Amino acid sequence: MNQEITLTREVEAIQIPSGDSIVLPVGTPVVITQTLGGTYTVATQAGLARVSSKDADALGIDPEEHAQKQEIAAALKDAPLEDQVWAQLKEVYDPEIPVDIVNLGLVYDCTLEEVDSGKTKVNVKMTLTAPGCGMGPVIAADAQSRIMALDGIEDAQVDLVWDPVWNQDMITEEGKMKLGMI
């Protein structure tokens, strides 16, 4: 962390906080500022950007780290589906804050319902720390894709809601510890 890295190939990224898609050219100098939830927040001369785990090799990240995360996911495979969904949500991060969306208190509701196919539909209601955050749709899509990756899920819907308004009291004790608030 905080060591300058030169990209070894072109990388698609999401600009923070706008949420716009950008391309970082080969040879771009970046500094990794956060590596949580399988994504990487990098500082560039043009500002912050989020790089997905599929492009970790361009950052010089060892693919074995990804394999270890897959092992953890495999261990959860036999857990109840609701536990698996919550575990997936705990892998979603706001790229500017080193705490997952569950421990930040951003997930207001998560319901699972069996559908006619025998599979499950998941409905999540979540918010953001700030209503104007351009990363909201990106974070919601990340949560949705992680849930959809689970066996037995037919559909997942992640809705951004603004009521109640989020505040720091909603952060869990674990989240507050990670942020140095207690």
Residue pairs with C-beta under 8 A, 6 or more apart in sequence:
1 32
1 33
1 35
2 31
2 32
2 33
3 31
3 32
4 29
4 30
4 31
5 29
5 30
5 31
5 32
5 59
5 60
6 27
6 28
6 29
6 30
7 24
7 25
7 26
7 27
7 28
7 29
7 30
7 58
7 59
8 26
8 57
8 58
8 60
9 26
9 57
9 58
10 23
10 24
10 25
10 26
10 58
11 23
11 24
11 28
11 51
11 55
11 58
11 59
12 21
12 22
12 23
12 24
12 52
12 55
13 21
13 22
13 23
13 24
13 42
13 49
13 50
13 51
13 55
14 20
14 21
14 22
14 49
14 50
14 95
14 135
14 138
15 21
15 22
15 46
15 47
15 48
15 49
16 41
16 47
16 48
16 49
16 50
16 95
16 96
16 134
16 135
17 48
17 96
17 133
17 134
17 135
18 134
19 134
19 135
19 136
19 137
19 138
20 134
22 46
22 49
24 30
24 42
24 44
24 49
24 51
28 44
29 44
29 45
30 42
30 43
30 44
30 49
30 59
31 42
31 43
32 40
32 41
32 42
32 59
33 41
33 42
33 43
33 48
34 40
34 41
34 93
34 95
34 96
34 98
35 41
35 61
36 93
36 98
36 100
37 91
37 92
37 93
37 100
37 142
38 52
38 53
38 66
38 69
38 91
39 50
39 51
39 52
39 53
39 93
39 95
39 142
40 50
40 51
40 52
40 53
40 56
40 59
40 61
41 48
41 49
41 50
41 51
41 95
41 96
42 48
42 49
42 50
42 51
42 59
48 95
48 96
50 95
50 135
50 138
51 58
51 59
53 66
56 63
56 65
56 66
57 63
73 87
76 83
76 84
76 87
77 84
77 151
79 87
81 112
81 120
81 150
81 152
81 153
82 110
82 112
84 150
85 110
85 112
85 122
85 147
85 150
85 153
86 102
86 110
88 143
88 146
88 147
88 149
88 150
89 100
89 101
89 102
89 107
89 110
89 124
89 143
89 146
89 147
90 100
90 101
90 102
90 103
91 100
91 146
92 100
92 101
92 139
92 142
92 143
92 146
93 99
93 100
93 101
94 101
94 104
94 106
94 128
94 129
94 133
94 135
94 139
95 135
96 135
97 104
97 129
97 179
98 178
98 179
99 171
99 175
99 178
99 179
100 175
101 107
101 126
101 139
101 143
102 172
103 171
103 172
103 174
103 175
103 178
104 129
104 170
104 171
104 172
104 175
105 166
105 169
105 170
105 171
105 172
105 175
106 126
106 127
106 128
106 129
106 166
106 170
107 124
107 125
107 126
108 125
108 126
108 127
108 161
108 164
109 123
109 124
109 125
110 122
110 123
110 124
110 125
111 122
111 123
112 120
112 121
112 122
113 120
113 121
113 123
114 120
114 121
115 121
115 154
115 155
117 154
119 152
119 153
119 154
120 152
120 153
120 154
121 153
121 154
121 155
121 156
121 157
122 147
122 153
122 155
122 156
122 157
123 156
123 157
123 159
124 143
124 144
124 147
124 156
124 157
124 158
124 159
125 159
125 161
126 139
126 140
126 143
126 158
126 159
126 160
126 161
127 160
127 161
127 162
127 165
127 166
128 135
128 136
128 139
128 160
128 166
129 166
131 162
136 160
137 160
140 158
140 159
140 160
141 158
143 156
143 158
144 156
144 157
144 158
147 153
147 156
147 158
148 155
148 156
168 181
171 179
171 181
173 182
176 182
